[in-house]
Amino acid sequence: MSVHHTDPSPGADRAWGWVAHLRGGGTTPWHAWAGGAEPTARVLPGAQQLELLRRINIAESSDEPHRGRSHLSTRLADRVVTAAAPGRGKPDLPLVGVGPSAYGPLPVDPSLLPADELIRVATSVLAEDVVALGVPAPARQLPRSWRRDVRVVGNPLEAAHLRAYVVGRRPPSRKRAAVLVVGGPLDQMLADVWSRRCFERGSGAWLEWLRFWQQRGELPPRIDLPAVAARQLESHRGVRVVLDSSALPELLRVRRIRPPTRPGADAAELARRIATVVGLLVPSEVRAALMTETLLPRMPATDTPPVALPDEHRAWVGAAAHRMARQLRCAGYPVVGDPDSVLPLESSGSGASVAQGAASSELVLELAVRMLVDQTWKATKTEGSR
Protein backbone atom coordinates (compact mmCIF):
# COMPACT_ATOMS: atom_id res chain seq x y z
CA MET A 1 0.00 0.00 0.00
CA SER A 2 1.06 3.59 -0.54
CA VAL A 3 2.52 5.56 2.34
CA HIS A 4 1.16 8.77 0.81
CA HIS A 5 -1.50 10.06 3.22
CA THR A 6 -4.30 11.51 1.11
CA ASP A 7 -7.35 11.72 3.35
CA PRO A 8 -7.07 15.43 4.26
CA SER A 9 -5.75 16.48 0.84
CA PRO A 10 -7.78 18.29 -1.82
CA GLY A 11 -9.51 15.80 -4.09
CA ALA A 12 -9.42 12.97 -1.55
CA ASP A 13 -13.21 12.69 -1.38
CA ARG A 14 -13.31 12.32 -5.17
CA ALA A 15 -10.61 9.63 -4.99
CA TRP A 16 -12.47 7.68 -2.31
CA GLY A 17 -15.59 7.93 -4.44
CA TRP A 18 -13.68 6.37 -7.33
CA VAL A 19 -12.41 3.60 -5.05
CA ALA A 20 -15.99 2.81 -4.01
CA HIS A 21 -17.08 2.92 -7.65
CA LEU A 22 -14.41 0.40 -8.67
CA ARG A 23 -15.08 -1.86 -5.69
CA GLY A 24 -18.67 -2.01 -6.85
CA GLY A 25 -17.67 -3.13 -10.35
CA GLY A 26 -17.51 0.29 -12.03
CA THR A 27 -15.42 1.00 -15.13
CA THR A 28 -15.31 4.81 -15.32
CA PRO A 29 -11.71 6.05 -15.75
CA TRP A 30 -10.23 8.38 -13.14
CA HIS A 31 -10.11 11.45 -15.38
CA ALA A 32 -13.88 11.13 -16.02
CA TRP A 33 -14.89 10.51 -12.41
CA ALA A 34 -16.65 13.27 -10.45
CA GLY A 35 -18.34 11.61 -7.45
CA GLY A 36 -17.14 11.61 -3.85
CA ALA A 37 -17.19 9.44 -0.76
CA GLU A 38 -15.84 9.18 2.76
CA PRO A 39 -12.49 7.41 3.35
CA THR A 40 -12.71 3.70 4.15
CA ALA A 41 -9.03 3.18 5.02
CA ARG A 42 -6.04 5.08 6.38
CA VAL A 43 -4.51 5.66 2.94
CA LEU A 44 -5.66 5.47 -0.66
CA PRO A 45 -4.75 2.42 -2.76
CA GLY A 46 -2.11 3.04 -5.42
CA ALA A 47 -2.97 4.15 -8.94
CA GLN A 48 -1.74 0.88 -10.44
CA GLN A 49 -3.92 -1.22 -8.10
CA LEU A 50 -6.98 0.85 -8.92
CA GLU A 51 -6.39 0.81 -12.67
CA LEU A 52 -5.90 -2.96 -12.62
CA LEU A 53 -9.20 -3.31 -10.78
CA ARG A 54 -10.87 -1.16 -13.44
CA ARG A 55 -9.44 -3.43 -16.17
CA ILE A 56 -10.77 -6.46 -14.28
CA ASN A 57 -14.20 -4.84 -14.10
CA ILE A 58 -14.15 -4.18 -17.84
CA ALA A 59 -13.26 -7.82 -18.50
CA GLU A 60 -16.03 -9.02 -16.19
CA SER A 61 -18.65 -6.73 -17.71
CA SER A 62 -17.77 -7.87 -21.23
CA ASP A 63 -18.78 -11.42 -20.33
CA GLU A 64 -22.24 -10.55 -19.00
CA PRO A 65 -24.17 -7.42 -17.99
CA HIS A 66 -23.08 -6.05 -14.63
CA ARG A 67 -25.55 -7.10 -11.92
CA GLY A 68 -23.57 -6.27 -8.80
CA ARG A 69 -20.51 -7.95 -7.38
CA SER A 70 -20.52 -11.59 -6.30
CA HIS A 71 -18.79 -12.60 -3.07
CA LEU A 72 -15.82 -13.87 -5.09
CA SER A 73 -15.54 -10.62 -7.05
CA THR A 74 -15.72 -8.58 -3.86
CA ARG A 75 -12.91 -10.63 -2.35
CA LEU A 76 -10.86 -10.23 -5.54
CA ALA A 77 -11.38 -6.46 -5.44
CA ASP A 78 -10.14 -6.40 -1.85
CA ARG A 79 -7.06 -8.41 -2.78
CA VAL A 80 -6.22 -6.23 -5.78
CA VAL A 81 -6.46 -2.86 -4.02
CA THR A 82 -4.28 -4.09 -1.14
CA ALA A 83 -1.76 -6.01 -3.30
CA ALA A 84 1.89 -5.05 -3.50
CA ALA A 85 3.58 -4.09 -6.77
CA PRO A 86 6.78 -6.18 -6.58
CA GLY A 87 9.84 -5.04 -8.44
CA ARG A 88 9.45 -1.29 -8.01
CA GLY A 89 11.26 -0.80 -4.70
CA LYS A 90 9.18 2.35 -4.31
CA PRO A 91 5.86 3.38 -2.76
CA ASP A 92 2.74 2.84 -4.84
CA LEU A 93 1.89 5.56 -7.33
CA PRO A 94 -0.51 8.30 -6.10
CA LEU A 95 -3.43 9.61 -8.14
CA VAL A 96 -2.98 12.85 -10.00
CA GLY A 97 -5.20 15.63 -8.68
CA VAL A 98 -5.25 14.41 -5.07
CA GLY A 99 -3.22 17.11 -3.34
CA PRO A 100 0.50 17.80 -3.70
CA SER A 101 3.07 15.01 -3.40
CA ALA A 102 5.60 16.12 -0.80
CA TYR A 103 7.81 13.07 -1.36
CA GLY A 104 7.93 9.85 -3.31
CA PRO A 105 6.84 9.29 -6.92
CA LEU A 106 4.88 11.92 -8.80
CA PRO A 107 1.09 11.53 -9.08
CA VAL A 108 -0.12 9.83 -12.25
CA ASP A 109 -3.24 9.39 -14.34
CA PRO A 110 -3.98 5.64 -13.95
CA SER A 111 -5.20 5.27 -17.53
CA LEU A 112 -1.75 6.35 -18.79
CA LEU A 113 0.20 3.78 -16.80
CA PRO A 114 2.21 1.28 -18.87
CA ALA A 115 1.00 -2.30 -18.80
CA ASP A 116 4.10 -3.39 -16.87
CA GLU A 117 2.94 -1.43 -13.81
CA LEU A 118 -0.38 -3.28 -13.78
CA ILE A 119 1.30 -6.65 -14.41
CA ARG A 120 3.34 -6.17 -11.24
CA VAL A 121 0.18 -6.00 -9.17
CA ALA A 122 -1.49 -8.86 -11.05
CA THR A 123 1.48 -11.19 -10.56
CA SER A 124 1.40 -10.51 -6.82
CA VAL A 125 -2.19 -11.77 -6.63
CA LEU A 126 -1.61 -14.70 -9.00
CA ALA A 127 1.50 -15.80 -7.10
CA GLU A 128 -0.56 -16.01 -3.92
CA ASP A 129 -3.10 -18.16 -5.81
CA VAL A 130 -0.38 -20.55 -7.00
CA VAL A 131 1.08 -20.91 -3.51
CA ALA A 132 -2.39 -21.47 -2.04
CA LEU A 133 -3.02 -24.33 -4.52
CA GLY A 134 0.07 -26.15 -3.27
CA VAL A 135 2.03 -28.94 -4.95
CA PRO A 136 -0.19 -31.82 -6.16
CA ALA A 137 0.31 -35.25 -4.64
CA PRO A 138 2.25 -37.68 -6.86
CA ALA A 139 0.01 -39.72 -9.12
CA ARG A 140 -0.06 -43.47 -8.38
CA GLN A 141 1.97 -45.31 -10.97
CA LEU A 142 0.96 -48.79 -12.08
CA PRO A 143 3.78 -51.20 -12.92
CA ARG A 144 4.33 -51.50 -16.66
CA SER A 145 6.35 -54.35 -18.06
CA TRP A 146 7.27 -52.44 -21.21
CA ARG A 147 9.15 -49.69 -19.39
CA ARG A 148 12.87 -49.78 -19.80
CA ASP A 149 15.43 -48.32 -17.44
CA VAL A 150 15.98 -45.08 -19.33
CA ARG A 151 16.92 -41.51 -18.64
CA VAL A 152 15.67 -38.68 -20.83
CA VAL A 153 17.76 -35.48 -20.97
CA GLY A 154 18.50 -32.69 -23.45
CA ASN A 155 15.84 -30.19 -24.51
CA PRO A 156 14.19 -29.58 -21.10
CA LEU A 157 10.68 -29.03 -22.44
CA GLU A 158 10.76 -32.23 -24.50
CA ALA A 159 12.52 -34.21 -21.76
CA ALA A 160 10.07 -33.13 -19.05
CA HIS A 161 7.15 -34.03 -21.31
CA LEU A 162 8.55 -37.50 -22.01
CA ARG A 163 9.27 -38.16 -18.35
CA ALA A 164 5.78 -37.10 -17.31
CA TYR A 165 3.91 -38.70 -20.21
CA VAL A 166 5.86 -41.94 -20.63
CA VAL A 167 8.23 -42.65 -17.78
CA GLY A 168 6.12 -41.09 -15.01
CA ARG A 169 7.47 -40.32 -11.58
CA ARG A 170 9.36 -43.58 -11.05
CA PRO A 171 13.02 -42.46 -10.95
CA PRO A 172 15.26 -44.56 -13.17
CA SER A 173 18.29 -46.30 -11.73
CA ARG A 174 21.41 -44.21 -11.90
CA LYS A 175 23.47 -47.32 -12.65
CA ARG A 176 23.81 -48.60 -16.19
CA ALA A 177 20.75 -46.72 -17.40
CA ALA A 178 20.28 -46.08 -21.09
CA VAL A 179 20.15 -42.36 -21.93
CA LEU A 180 18.22 -40.53 -24.63
CA VAL A 181 19.48 -37.00 -25.35
CA VAL A 182 16.55 -35.37 -27.15
CA GLY A 183 17.09 -32.38 -29.41
CA GLY A 184 15.92 -30.54 -32.50
CA PRO A 185 16.40 -27.23 -34.33
CA LEU A 186 18.58 -25.00 -32.18
CA ASP A 187 16.31 -21.96 -32.39
CA GLN A 188 13.40 -24.05 -31.13
CA MET A 189 15.56 -25.56 -28.37
CA LEU A 190 16.52 -22.06 -27.23
CA ALA A 191 12.86 -21.07 -27.09
CA ASP A 192 12.04 -24.29 -25.24
CA VAL A 193 14.76 -23.97 -22.62
CA TRP A 194 13.80 -20.35 -21.92
CA SER A 195 10.09 -21.20 -21.70
CA ARG A 196 10.77 -24.14 -19.39
CA ARG A 197 13.05 -22.01 -17.22
CA CYS A 198 10.24 -19.44 -16.86
CA PHE A 199 8.12 -22.19 -15.30
CA GLU A 200 10.92 -23.58 -13.16
CA ARG A 201 12.59 -20.69 -11.39
CA GLY A 202 12.17 -17.57 -13.47
CA SER A 203 14.60 -16.05 -15.94
CA GLY A 204 15.64 -12.87 -17.62
CA ALA A 205 13.35 -11.57 -20.34
CA TRP A 206 13.60 -13.46 -23.65
CA LEU A 207 15.67 -10.90 -25.55
CA GLU A 208 17.93 -10.16 -22.58
CA TRP A 209 18.45 -13.89 -22.06
CA LEU A 210 19.44 -14.39 -25.71
CA ARG A 211 21.90 -11.48 -25.54
CA PHE A 212 23.48 -13.03 -22.42
CA TRP A 213 24.28 -16.29 -24.22
CA GLN A 214 25.40 -14.54 -27.40
CA GLN A 215 27.84 -12.37 -25.46
CA ARG A 216 29.23 -15.45 -23.68
CA GLY A 217 29.59 -17.29 -26.98
CA GLU A 218 28.02 -20.36 -25.38
CA LEU A 219 24.78 -22.32 -25.35
CA PRO A 220 22.66 -23.14 -22.30
CA PRO A 221 24.16 -26.37 -20.86
CA ARG A 222 20.97 -28.43 -21.25
CA ILE A 223 20.84 -27.97 -25.04
CA ASP A 224 24.55 -28.22 -25.83
CA LEU A 225 23.84 -31.74 -27.06
CA PRO A 226 27.43 -32.99 -27.63
CA ALA A 227 28.43 -31.80 -24.15
CA VAL A 228 25.32 -33.37 -22.60
CA ALA A 229 26.05 -36.69 -24.30
CA ALA A 230 29.70 -36.59 -23.21
CA ARG A 231 28.71 -36.04 -19.58
CA GLN A 232 26.23 -38.91 -19.71
CA LEU A 233 28.83 -41.27 -21.17
CA GLU A 234 30.88 -40.89 -18.00
CA SER A 235 28.34 -42.81 -15.93
CA HIS A 236 25.82 -44.44 -18.28
CA ARG A 237 25.78 -46.84 -21.19
CA GLY A 238 23.72 -46.74 -24.35
CA VAL A 239 23.75 -42.97 -24.85
CA ARG A 240 21.82 -41.90 -27.94
CA VAL A 241 21.17 -38.43 -29.31
CA VAL A 242 17.64 -38.41 -30.71
CA LEU A 243 16.95 -35.75 -33.33
CA ASP A 244 14.02 -37.53 -34.97
CA SER A 245 10.95 -37.39 -32.72
CA SER A 246 9.20 -40.06 -34.80
CA ALA A 247 11.72 -42.58 -33.47
CA LEU A 248 10.86 -41.95 -29.81
CA PRO A 249 7.87 -44.34 -29.53
CA GLU A 250 10.02 -47.26 -30.69
CA LEU A 251 12.93 -46.27 -28.44
CA LEU A 252 10.60 -46.02 -25.44
CA ARG A 253 8.49 -49.02 -26.50
CA VAL A 254 5.17 -47.20 -26.60
CA ARG A 255 2.61 -46.99 -29.40
CA ARG A 256 2.55 -43.23 -29.72
CA ILE A 257 3.66 -40.10 -27.93
CA ARG A 258 1.58 -36.97 -27.97
CA PRO A 259 3.70 -33.90 -28.87
CA PRO A 260 4.38 -31.50 -26.00
CA THR A 261 2.38 -28.33 -25.52
CA ARG A 262 4.62 -25.30 -25.98
CA PRO A 263 3.54 -22.27 -23.91
CA GLY A 264 2.71 -19.13 -25.85
CA ALA A 265 5.07 -16.18 -25.47
CA ASP A 266 2.53 -14.40 -23.28
CA ALA A 267 2.08 -17.41 -20.99
CA ALA A 268 5.83 -17.93 -20.59
CA GLU A 269 6.43 -14.25 -19.85
CA LEU A 270 3.62 -14.13 -17.30
CA ALA A 271 4.96 -17.31 -15.66
CA ARG A 272 8.42 -15.74 -15.55
CA ARG A 273 7.06 -12.81 -13.57
CA ILE A 274 4.90 -14.97 -11.32
CA ALA A 275 7.92 -17.18 -10.53
CA THR A 276 9.80 -14.14 -9.25
CA VAL A 277 7.07 -13.38 -6.70
CA VAL A 278 6.55 -17.05 -5.77
CA GLY A 279 10.27 -17.15 -4.99
CA LEU A 280 9.69 -14.51 -2.31
CA LEU A 281 6.97 -16.61 -0.67
CA VAL A 282 8.39 -20.15 -0.60
CA PRO A 283 11.80 -21.91 -0.69
CA SER A 284 13.41 -22.38 -4.10
CA GLU A 285 12.73 -26.13 -4.31
CA VAL A 286 9.06 -25.56 -3.52
CA ARG A 287 8.87 -22.79 -6.13
CA ALA A 288 10.09 -25.14 -8.87
CA ALA A 289 7.42 -27.71 -7.97
CA LEU A 290 4.68 -25.10 -7.75
CA MET A 291 5.56 -23.59 -11.11
CA THR A 292 6.01 -26.84 -13.08
CA GLU A 293 3.46 -29.12 -11.39
CA THR A 294 0.79 -26.64 -10.28
CA LEU A 295 0.82 -23.64 -12.64
CA LEU A 296 2.13 -25.08 -15.91
CA PRO A 297 -0.56 -27.77 -16.36
CA ARG A 298 -3.25 -25.20 -15.52
CA MET A 299 -2.00 -22.27 -17.59
CA PRO A 300 -4.83 -21.14 -19.89
CA ALA A 301 -4.19 -21.65 -23.58
CA THR A 302 -3.88 -18.56 -25.77
CA ASP A 303 -3.57 -17.88 -29.49
CA THR A 304 -0.12 -16.34 -29.02
CA PRO A 305 2.68 -18.46 -30.53
CA PRO A 306 5.78 -19.34 -28.50
CA VAL A 307 8.73 -16.97 -28.45
CA ALA A 308 10.70 -16.89 -31.69
CA LEU A 309 14.28 -16.09 -32.59
CA PRO A 310 14.62 -12.48 -33.79
CA ASP A 311 16.57 -11.89 -37.01
CA GLU A 312 19.38 -10.13 -35.12
CA HIS A 313 20.28 -13.40 -33.36
CA ARG A 314 20.01 -15.78 -36.29
CA ALA A 315 23.68 -15.46 -37.38
CA TRP A 316 25.26 -16.61 -34.12
CA VAL A 317 22.60 -19.28 -33.56
CA GLY A 318 23.15 -20.57 -37.10
CA ALA A 319 26.93 -20.73 -36.55
CA ALA A 320 26.45 -22.57 -33.25
CA ALA A 321 24.06 -25.04 -34.91
CA HIS A 322 26.52 -25.83 -37.73
CA ARG A 323 29.24 -26.38 -35.14
CA MET A 324 26.95 -28.70 -33.16
CA ALA A 325 26.05 -30.69 -36.29
CA ARG A 326 29.76 -31.23 -37.07
CA GLN A 327 30.42 -32.40 -33.50
CA LEU A 328 27.50 -34.83 -33.62
CA ARG A 329 28.79 -36.36 -36.88
CA CYS A 330 32.14 -37.03 -35.27
CA ALA A 331 30.70 -38.44 -32.04
CA GLY A 332 31.26 -42.06 -31.07
CA TYR A 333 27.68 -42.60 -29.88
CA PRO A 334 24.57 -43.25 -32.00
CA VAL A 335 22.69 -40.27 -33.44
CA VAL A 336 19.10 -41.08 -34.32
CA GLY A 337 18.18 -38.69 -37.14
CA ASP A 338 20.12 -36.28 -39.31
CA PRO A 339 22.67 -34.12 -37.42
CA ASP A 340 21.62 -31.24 -39.67
CA SER A 341 18.26 -31.34 -37.87
CA VAL A 342 19.79 -29.00 -35.29
CA LEU A 343 20.07 -26.22 -37.89
CA PRO A 344 17.62 -23.36 -37.23
CA LEU A 345 14.23 -23.31 -38.87
CA GLU A 346 13.89 -20.89 -41.77
CA SER A 347 10.83 -19.07 -40.42
CA SER A 348 11.45 -15.69 -38.83
CA GLY A 349 10.08 -14.49 -35.51
CA SER A 350 8.16 -11.59 -37.02
CA GLY A 351 4.41 -11.34 -36.63
CA ALA A 352 1.64 -9.11 -35.39
CA SER A 353 1.12 -10.99 -32.12
CA VAL A 354 4.79 -11.56 -31.25
CA ALA A 355 6.86 -8.54 -32.19
CA GLN A 356 10.63 -9.21 -32.25
CA GLY A 357 10.00 -12.73 -30.99
CA ALA A 358 8.52 -11.77 -27.58
CA ALA A 359 4.99 -11.09 -26.38
CA SER A 360 3.99 -7.48 -25.78
CA SER A 361 3.24 -6.31 -22.25
CA GLU A 362 -0.37 -5.71 -23.29
CA LEU A 363 -0.75 -9.38 -24.26
CA VAL A 364 0.76 -10.45 -20.94
CA LEU A 365 -1.57 -8.12 -19.05
CA GLU A 366 -4.55 -9.44 -21.00
CA LEU A 367 -3.72 -13.00 -19.94
CA ALA A 368 -3.15 -11.95 -16.32
CA VAL A 369 -6.53 -10.19 -16.18
CA ARG A 370 -8.17 -13.22 -17.78
CA MET A 371 -6.75 -15.47 -15.04
CA LEU A 372 -7.92 -13.09 -12.33
CA VAL A 373 -11.44 -12.84 -13.73
CA ASP A 374 -11.99 -16.46 -14.77
CA GLN A 375 -10.45 -18.56 -12.04
CA THR A 376 -11.52 -21.92 -13.45
CA TRP A 377 -7.84 -22.48 -14.28
CA LYS A 378 -7.31 -23.29 -10.60
CA ALA A 379 -9.40 -26.45 -10.97
CA THR A 380 -8.15 -27.38 -14.44
CA LYS A 381 -5.18 -29.65 -15.08
CA THR A 382 -4.48 -30.42 -18.71
CA GLU A 383 -3.31 -34.01 -19.24
CA GLY A 384 0.14 -34.33 -20.73
CA SER A 385 0.86 -30.61 -20.70
CA ARG A 386 3.96 -30.83 -18.55
C-alpha positions in Angstrom: 0.0 0.0 0.0 1.1 3.6 -0.5 2.5 5.6 2.3 1.2 8.8 0.8 -1.5 10.1 3.2 -4.3 11.5 1.1 -7.3 11.7 3.3 -7.1 15.4 4.3 -5.8 16.5 0.8 -7.8 18.3 -1.8 -9.5 15.8 -4.1 -9.4 13.0 -1.5 -13.2 12.7 -1.4 -13.3 12.3 -5.2 -10.6 9.6 -5.0 -12.5 7.7 -2.3 -15.6 7.9 -4.4 -13.7 6.4 -7.3 -12.4 3.6 -5.1 -16.0 2.8 -4.0 -17.1 2.9 -7.7 -14.4 0.4 -8.7 -15.1 -1.9 -5.7 -18.7 -2.0 -6.9 -17.7 -3.1 -10.3 -17.5 0.3 -12.0 -15.4 1.0 -15.1 -15.3 4.8 -15.3 -11.7 6.1 -15.7 -10.2 8.4 -13.1 -10.1 11.4 -15.4 -13.9 11.1 -16.0 -14.9 10.5 -12.4 -16.6 13.3 -10.5 -18.3 11.6 -7.5 -17.1 11.6 -3.9 -17.2 9.4 -0.8 -15.8 9.2 2.8 -12.5 7.4 3.4 -12.7 3.7 4.1 -9.0 3.2 5.0 -6.0 5.1 6.4 -4.5 5.7 2.9 -5.7 5.5 -0.7 -4.7 2.4 -2.8 -2.1 3.0 -5.4 -3.0 4.2 -8.9 -1.7 0.9 -10.4 -3.9 -1.2 -8.1 -7.0 0.9 -8.9 -6.4 0.8 -12.7 -5.9 -3.0 -12.6 -9.2 -3.3 -10.8 -10.9 -1.2 -13.4 -9.4 -3.4 -16.2 -10.8 -6.5 -14.3 -14.2 -4.8 -14.1 -14.1 -4.2 -17.8 -13.3 -7.8 -18.5 -16.0 -9.0 -16.2 -18.6 -6.7 -17.7 -17.8 -7.9 -21.2 -18.8 -11.4 -20.3 -22.2 -10.6 -19.0 -24.2 -7.4 -18.0 -23.1 -6.1 -14.6 -25.6 -7.1 -11.9 -23.6 -6.3 -8.8 -20.5 -8.0 -7.4 -20.5 -11.6 -6.3 -18.8 -12.6 -3.1 -15.8 -13.9 -5.1 -15.5 -10.6 -7.1 -15.7 -8.6 -3.9 -12.9 -10.6 -2.4 -10.9 -10.2 -5.5 -11.4 -6.5 -5.4 -10.1 -6.4 -1.8 -7.1 -8.4 -2.8 -6.2 -6.2 -5.8 -6.5 -2.9 -4.0 -4.3 -4.1 -1.1 -1.8 -6.0 -3.3 1.9 -5.1 -3.5 3.6 -4.1 -6.8 6.8 -6.2 -6.6 9.8 -5.0 -8.4 9.4 -1.3 -8.0 11.3 -0.8 -4.7 9.2 2.4 -4.3 5.9 3.4 -2.8 2.7 2.8 -4.8 1.9 5.6 -7.3 -0.5 8.3 -6.1 -3.4 9.6 -8.1 -3.0 12.9 -10.0 -5.2 15.6 -8.7 -5.2 14.4 -5.1 -3.2 17.1 -3.3 0.5 17.8 -3.7 3.1 15.0 -3.4 5.6 16.1 -0.8 7.8 13.1 -1.4 7.9 9.8 -3.3 6.8 9.3 -6.9 4.9 11.9 -8.8 1.1 11.5 -9.1 -0.1 9.8 -12.3 -3.2 9.4 -14.3 -4.0 5.6 -14.0 -5.2 5.3 -17.5 -1.8 6.4 -18.8 0.2 3.8 -16.8 2.2 1.3 -18.9 1.0 -2.3 -18.8 4.1 -3.4 -16.9 2.9 -1.4 -13.8 -0.4 -3.3 -13.8 1.3 -6.6 -14.4 3.3 -6.2 -11.2 0.2 -6.0 -9.2 -1.5 -8.9 -11.1 1.5 -11.2 -10.6 1.4 -10.5 -6.8 -2.2 -11.8 -6.6 -1.6 -14.7 -9.0 1.5 -15.8 -7.1 -0.6 -16.0 -3.9 -3.1 -18.2 -5.8 -0.4 -20.5 -7.0 1.1 -20.9 -3.5 -2.4 -21.5 -2.0 -3.0 -24.3 -4.5 0.1 -26.1 -3.3 2.0 -28.9 -5.0 -0.2 -31.8 -6.2 0.3 -35.3 -4.6 2.3 -37.7 -6.9 0.0 -39.7 -9.1 -0.1 -43.5 -8.4 2.0 -45.3 -11.0 1.0 -48.8 -12.1 3.8 -51.2 -12.9 4.3 -51.5 -16.7 6.4 -54.4 -18.1 7.3 -52.4 -21.2 9.1 -49.7 -19.4 12.9 -49.8 -19.8 15.4 -48.3 -17.4 16.0 -45.1 -19.3 16.9 -41.5 -18.6 15.7 -38.7 -20.8 17.8 -35.5 -21.0 18.5 -32.7 -23.4 15.8 -30.2 -24.5 14.2 -29.6 -21.1 10.7 -29.0 -22.4 10.8 -32.2 -24.5 12.5 -34.2 -21.8 10.1 -33.1 -19.1 7.2 -34.0 -21.3 8.5 -37.5 -22.0 9.3 -38.2 -18.3 5.8 -37.1 -17.3 3.9 -38.7 -20.2 5.9 -41.9 -20.6 8.2 -42.6 -17.8 6.1 -41.1 -15.0 7.5 -40.3 -11.6 9.4 -43.6 -11.0 13.0 -42.5 -11.0 15.3 -44.6 -13.2 18.3 -46.3 -11.7 21.4 -44.2 -11.9 23.5 -47.3 -12.7 23.8 -48.6 -16.2 20.7 -46.7 -17.4 20.3 -46.1 -21.1 20.2 -42.4 -21.9 18.2 -40.5 -24.6 19.5 -37.0 -25.3 16.5 -35.4 -27.1 17.1 -32.4 -29.4 15.9 -30.5 -32.5 16.4 -27.2 -34.3 18.6 -25.0 -32.2 16.3 -22.0 -32.4 13.4 -24.1 -31.1 15.6 -25.6 -28.4 16.5 -22.1 -27.2 12.9 -21.1 -27.1 12.0 -24.3 -25.2 14.8 -24.0 -22.6 13.8 -20.3 -21.9 10.1 -21.2 -21.7 10.8 -24.1 -19.4 13.1 -22.0 -17.2 10.2 -19.4 -16.9 8.1 -22.2 -15.3 10.9 -23.6 -13.2 12.6 -20.7 -11.4 12.2 -17.6 -13.5 14.6 -16.1 -15.9 15.6 -12.9 -17.6 13.4 -11.6 -20.3 13.6 -13.5 -23.6 15.7 -10.9 -25.6 17.9 -10.2 -22.6 18.5 -13.9 -22.1 19.4 -14.4 -25.7 21.9 -11.5 -25.5 23.5 -13.0 -22.4 24.3 -16.3 -24.2 25.4 -14.5 -27.4 27.8 -12.4 -25.5 29.2 -15.4 -23.7 29.6 -17.3 -27.0 28.0 -20.4 -25.4 24.8 -22.3 -25.4 22.7 -23.1 -22.3 24.2 -26.4 -20.9 21.0 -28.4 -21.3 20.8 -28.0 -25.0 24.6 -28.2 -25.8 23.8 -31.7 -27.1 27.4 -33.0 -27.6 28.4 -31.8 -24.1 25.3 -33.4 -22.6 26.1 -36.7 -24.3 29.7 -36.6 -23.2 28.7 -36.0 -19.6 26.2 -38.9 -19.7 28.8 -41.3 -21.2 30.9 -40.9 -18.0 28.3 -42.8 -15.9 25.8 -44.4 -18.3 25.8 -46.8 -21.2 23.7 -46.7 -24.3 23.8 -43.0 -24.9 21.8 -41.9 -27.9 21.2 -38.4 -29.3 17.6 -38.4 -30.7 16.9 -35.7 -33.3 14.0 -37.5 -35.0 11.0 -37.4 -32.7 9.2 -40.1 -34.8 11.7 -42.6 -33.5 10.9 -41.9 -29.8 7.9 -44.3 -29.5 10.0 -47.3 -30.7 12.9 -46.3 -28.4 10.6 -46.0 -25.4 8.5 -49.0 -26.5 5.2 -47.2 -26.6 2.6 -47.0 -29.4 2.6 -43.2 -29.7 3.7 -40.1 -27.9 1.6 -37.0 -28.0 3.7 -33.9 -28.9 4.4 -31.5 -26.0 2.4 -28.3 -25.5 4.6 -25.3 -26.0 3.5 -22.3 -23.9 2.7 -19.1 -25.9 5.1 -16.2 -25.5 2.5 -14.4 -23.3 2.1 -17.4 -21.0 5.8 -17.9 -20.6 6.4 -14.3 -19.9 3.6 -14.1 -17.3 5.0 -17.3 -15.7 8.4 -15.7 -15.5 7.1 -12.8 -13.6 4.9 -15.0 -11.3 7.9 -17.2 -10.5 9.8 -14.1 -9.3 7.1 -13.4 -6.7 6.6 -17.0 -5.8 10.3 -17.2 -5.0 9.7 -14.5 -2.3 7.0 -16.6 -0.7 8.4 -20.1 -0.6 11.8 -21.9 -0.7 13.4 -22.4 -4.1 12.7 -26.1 -4.3 9.1 -25.6 -3.5 8.9 -22.8 -6.1 10.1 -25.1 -8.9 7.4 -27.7 -8.0 4.7 -25.1 -7.8 5.6 -23.6 -11.1 6.0 -26.8 -13.1 3.5 -29.1 -11.4 0.8 -26.6 -10.3 0.8 -23.6 -12.6 2.1 -25.1 -15.9 -0.6 -27.8 -16.4 -3.3 -25.2 -15.5 -2.0 -22.3 -17.6 -4.8 -21.1 -19.9 -4.2 -21.7 -23.6 -3.9 -18.6 -25.8 -3.6 -17.9 -29.5 -0.1 -16.3 -29.0 2.7 -18.5 -30.5 5.8 -19.3 -28.5 8.7 -17.0 -28.5 10.7 -16.9 -31.7 14.3 -16.1 -32.6 14.6 -12.5 -33.8 16.6 -11.9 -37.0 19.4 -10.1 -35.1 20.3 -13.4 -33.4 20.0 -15.8 -36.3 23.7 -15.5 -37.4 25.3 -16.6 -34.1 22.6 -19.3 -33.6 23.2 -20.6 -37.1 26.9 -20.7 -36.6 26.4 -22.6 -33.2 24.1 -25.0 -34.9 26.5 -25.8 -37.7 29.2 -26.4 -35.1 26.9 -28.7 -33.2 26.1 -30.7 -36.3 29.8 -31.2 -37.1 30.4 -32.4 -33.5 27.5 -34.8 -33.6 28.8 -36.4 -36.9 32.1 -37.0 -35.3 30.7 -38.4 -32.0 31.3 -42.1 -31.1 27.7 -42.6 -29.9 24.6 -43.2 -32.0 22.7 -40.3 -33.4 19.1 -41.1 -34.3 18.2 -38.7 -37.1 20.1 -36.3 -39.3 22.7 -34.1 -37.4 21.6 -31.2 -39.7 18.3 -31.3 -37.9 19.8 -29.0 -35.3 20.1 -26.2 -37.9 17.6 -23.4 -37.2 14.2 -23.3 -38.9 13.9 -20.9 -41.8 10.8 -19.1 -40.4 11.5 -15.7 -38.8 10.1 -14.5 -35.5 8.2 -11.6 -37.0 4.4 -11.3 -36.6 1.6 -9.1 -35.4 1.1 -11.0 -32.1 4.8 -11.6 -31.2 6.9 -8.5 -32.2 10.6 -9.2 -32.3 10.0 -12.7 -31.0 8.5 -11.8 -27.6 5.0 -11.1 -26.4 4.0 -7.5 -25.8 3.2 -6.3 -22.3 -0.4 -5.7 -23.3 -0.7 -9.4 -24.3 0.8 -10.5 -20.9 -1.6 -8.1 -19.0 -4.6 -9.4 -21.0 -3.7 -13.0 -19.9 -3.2 -11.9 -16.3 -6.5 -10.2 -16.2 -8.2 -13.2 -17.8 -6.7 -15.5 -15.0 -7.9 -13.1 -12.3 -11.4 -12.8 -13.7 -12.0 -16.5 -14.8 -10.4 -18.6 -12.0 -11.5 -21.9 -13.4 -7.8 -22.5 -14.3 -7.3 -23.3 -10.6 -9.4 -26.5 -11.0 -8.2 -27.4 -14.4 -5.2 -29.7 -15.1 -4.5 -30.4 -18.7 -3.3 -34.0 -19.2 0.1 -34.3 -20.7 0.9 -30.6 -20.7 4.0 -30.8 -18.5 
